[in-house]
Amino acid sequence: MTIPMWQCNVLGFAVQIKQCAFHVRFMTEPNAVANLLAWCSERGFWIDPSIQIISGPCGVAVVSQDSTIPEDRILVRIPRESVLSVKSSPISDLIPPHPYGRGAQLSLALALSVELVIGATSPWFLYLQSLPRQIPGIPLFWSRGVENQQSFPPNGDPFEWLNGTEAWKMLFDSGDSDSSLVSEIDEYFHEVAEPVYAQVFESSPEKAPSSPEFYHAYSLVSSRSFLVDSYHGLSMVPIADAFNHTQENHVHLESDFDVCPECGSLQRCVHDDTTEPDPRSIVPDDADNFYEMVSSLPIPPHSEVFNTYGETLTNAQLLVQYGFILDGNDNDHLTWTFDELAQFSEHHLLASGSWTWDSVGGLPEFRDLLRSINLRPWERISESELVSLDRTHQFSLNGDATISHGLWLFFALLLVCLRNTSPYHTRNLDSLIVLLEETLQCQLTLESSESTNHADDDDTLLVPPSPGHSDQQQRPSPYGVILELARLLASLCRARSARTGRAGVEMAELGEILDRLPNDMTPTKMAISLAMTERSLLDSCMSAWDGFVDGALGQA
Ligand SMILES: C[S@@+](CC[C@H](N)C(=O)[O-])C[C@H]1O[C@@H](n2cnc3c(N)ncnc32)[C@H](O)[C@@H]1O
């Protein structure tokens, strides 16, 4: 896919702005940028003349002027008191504070929603005027605020395509709790925001933000807030939020996080416990009053200047939180929860024989056993072409279509326990580890003999156990375990691929539908693109394990 370029003119130079694969287009009015800059200058912001804030194809953007910007240069100074946070909000006393997480986002959305509806009387009016007027394209609100939400054109319902993807899981499966993200926001709106609005707009209740207005505020918070320090917490930070995202950023926000949580002071203050030695200085420094955007590497002239919203963000995360995706994202991966794997195992293994979790000592016990086994060093597993060591995502498939060692261990342990007729072995951690190591060794041997196309003479693990020996009769054969494990992994991927996107649509068709969609149907395009990426990873993984089984049977 080619990356579209958008060209603008800055002081007579053509600046190429790289666009993401897909995003919801909105143009900020050029005079909104001029008003924003005038507002900033009145409030003591400083913007280095080597950069310029412009109106771009997806809202405002920042571009460099005609010289290379060196590393470590302060490009923007933002007065601390100019940020909009729960603390700086005029209705601060009415908002229940939350230090971080979803609670912090909802509290800030409440503060912001009030500033947005009071218009020119807000101290942040001209800043707020420069922000997207529509709900930014985050999937949470794709169907909300849109009239006639049922009348999507053929192939145009983005949720149908998003079905089963990682983005879908983030939006609608909130772990063990019954509530989804949308219902959490609705609940906050009714239980917390509306009573606050009733007090603030007591004399003019018609001005109180409606639920679409609250969603608008929430999506602005989701897509552009920063955690600045222990006083303001999550905040709307003018100008810092004008930078678009890439993985390898040009700039970053610098702030001293450890300020007084009561008054925001960086110096010693009346809230300090005088008996404790205080790390904060007593000497005021002008620089302390500002947050700074600083260059992280040299920035070429006449190019867009990017921040990063997170170096490890996947396209699913970018879509859910910011409403856009990148054209190819190395961070993309798929995940499973323990419960999903347990359900899959019940379904697949029950069909082929009678067992219950009691056969492996019970489901909670199996979970604990897996946890302790997973903590052991499994470095050898990275010798495999099909499995990688991944301590971050326990049950996952990465962008190279290799599974995490945690996922491998789940099925290897389950099969080793199930195939083991010795009650002693199923309960003894050390002996289980020996069996798992043998299974791993068997897989590595098979992989290497498949790649060289012949089995070594001493590949004894590939040979089924001899019937005469009583201990061996009770021990599972590593070869049998690894074959079943490979088949299960291929089925796991096949099943997930089949329920990713719209059921029954083949991969080739997805590409054709994507190409035929009109340009303005961006949420649908983003959803199809995510589904295609995930399906292709699942299909590659499935073929790899199917191929492994064929190769192993050929070796036997
Ligand atoms: C913090 S704002 C960045 C500045 C933004 N362009 C604006 O209008 O103010 C984040 C929003 O910018 C857009 N954005 C950021 N990086 C992008 C990228 N690489 N491609 C497309 N849109 C992007 C998305 O709409 C996102 O929700």
The ligand as an ORCA input file, in Angstrom:
! r2SCAN-3c Opt
* xyz 0 1
  C      -3.047     14.799     19.677
  S      -3.929     15.009     18.218
  C      -2.661     15.422     17.083
  C      -2.900     16.674     16.350
  C      -4.098     16.602     15.498
  N      -3.738     16.377     14.142
  C      -4.995     17.781     15.689
  O      -5.828     17.991     14.894
  O      -4.898     18.540     16.600
  C      -4.303     13.340     17.868
  C      -5.182     13.154     16.650
  O      -4.461     13.497     15.471
  C      -4.705     12.558     14.448
  N      -3.428     11.870     14.173
  C      -2.317     11.813     14.941
  N      -1.324     11.150     14.335
  C      -1.802     10.753     13.162
  C      -1.256     10.010     12.080
  N      -0.018      9.514     12.097
  N      -2.064      9.801     11.028
  C      -3.342     10.278     11.019
  N      -3.915     10.965     11.990
  C      -3.162     11.219     13.057
  C      -5.775     11.595     14.958
  O      -7.021     12.100     14.566
  C      -5.604     11.708     16.457
  O      -6.784     11.422     17.156
*
